[in-house]
């Protein structure tokens, strides 16, 4: 029986961190990863999109350093979207490393 390949970012960077441990750690921050995504390449994009949703809803409760006021809904979407795109790009690059 072959060992399953973990697809969380830490494992892709070479750390000994399996997807089940990652799933439990993500649960602690409110991201519930379905079992069927573990050990698949779809794990990263799923988690990145879930964190994006948290950012969009949470940023309006944070002061925007540029304006001195809480992020507007539009600003939150823009900042969270840019972070999501950067994270998806980085994940894709990690997948391409052999």
C-alpha positions as CSV (number, residue, x, y, z in Angstrom):
1,X,0.0,0.0,0.0
2,X,1.4,3.4,-1.0
3,X,1.5,6.3,1.3
4,X,-1.0,9.1,0.5
5,X,0.5,12.4,-0.6
6,X,-0.5,15.4,1.5
7,X,-1.5,18.6,-0.4
8,X,-1.5,21.2,2.4
9,X,1.0,24.0,1.9
10,X,3.3,22.9,4.7
11,X,3.6,19.4,3.3
12,X,4.2,20.7,-0.2
13,X,7.1,22.8,1.3
14,X,8.6,19.6,2.6
15,X,7.4,19.5,6.2
16,X,6.1,16.4,7.9
17,X,2.5,17.6,8.2
18,X,-0.3,15.3,6.9
19,X,-3.7,16.4,5.6
20,X,-5.6,14.9,8.6
21,X,-3.6,17.1,11.0
22,X,-4.0,20.0,8.7
23,X,-7.8,19.4,8.7
24,X,-7.9,19.4,12.5
25,X,-5.9,22.6,12.7
26,X,-8.1,24.3,10.2
27,X,-11.2,23.3,12.1
28,X,-9.8,25.3,15.1
29,X,-9.9,28.5,13.0
30,X,-13.4,27.8,11.6
31,X,-12.5,26.2,8.3
32,X,-14.1,22.8,7.9
33,X,-12.4,20.7,5.3
34,X,-14.5,17.8,4.0
35,X,-12.8,14.4,4.2
36,X,-13.1,13.8,0.5
37,X,-10.7,16.7,-0.2
38,X,-7.9,15.3,1.9
39,X,-4.9,14.0,-0.1
40,X,-6.2,15.7,-3.3
41,X,-5.0,18.8,-5.2
42,X,-8.4,20.4,-4.6
43,X,-7.5,20.8,-0.9
44,X,-5.5,24.1,-1.3
45,X,-8.0,26.0,-3.5
46,X,-10.9,24.9,-1.2
47,X,-9.1,26.2,1.9
48,X,-8.0,29.4,0.2
49,X,-11.6,30.1,-0.9
50,X,-12.9,29.5,2.6
51,X,-10.3,31.9,4.1
52,X,-11.3,34.4,1.5
53,X,-14.9,34.2,2.7
54,X,-13.8,34.7,6.3
55,X,-11.7,37.7,5.2
56,X,-14.6,39.4,3.3
57,X,-16.9,39.1,6.3
58,X,-14.2,39.9,8.9
59,X,-12.4,42.9,7.3
60,X,-15.3,45.4,7.8
61,X,-14.5,44.9,11.6
62,X,-10.9,46.0,11.1
63,X,-9.5,49.5,10.7
64,X,-8.1,50.2,7.3
65,X,-4.7,51.8,7.8
66,X,-5.1,53.8,4.6
67,X,-8.4,55.5,5.6
68,X,-8.4,55.2,9.4
69,X,-11.9,53.7,9.2
70,X,-13.2,50.2,9.1
71,X,-12.9,48.5,5.7
72,X,-15.9,49.0,3.5
73,X,-17.5,46.0,1.9
74,X,-16.0,46.9,-1.4
75,X,-12.5,47.4,0.1
76,X,-12.8,44.1,2.0
77,X,-13.7,42.3,-1.3
78,X,-10.8,43.9,-3.1
79,X,-8.2,43.1,-0.4
80,X,-9.5,39.6,0.2
81,X,-9.7,39.0,-3.6
82,X,-6.1,40.1,-4.1
83,X,-4.9,37.8,-1.2
84,X,-6.9,34.9,-2.6
85,X,-5.4,35.3,-6.1
86,X,-1.9,35.5,-4.7
87,X,-2.5,32.4,-2.5
88,X,-3.9,30.4,-5.5
89,X,-0.9,31.4,-7.6
90,X,1.5,30.4,-4.9
91,X,-0.3,27.0,-4.4
92,X,-0.2,26.4,-8.1
93,X,3.6,27.0,-8.1
94,X,4.0,24.6,-5.1
95,X,2.2,21.9,-7.0
96,X,4.5,22.3,-10.0
97,X,7.6,21.8,-7.9
98,X,8.8,18.2,-8.2
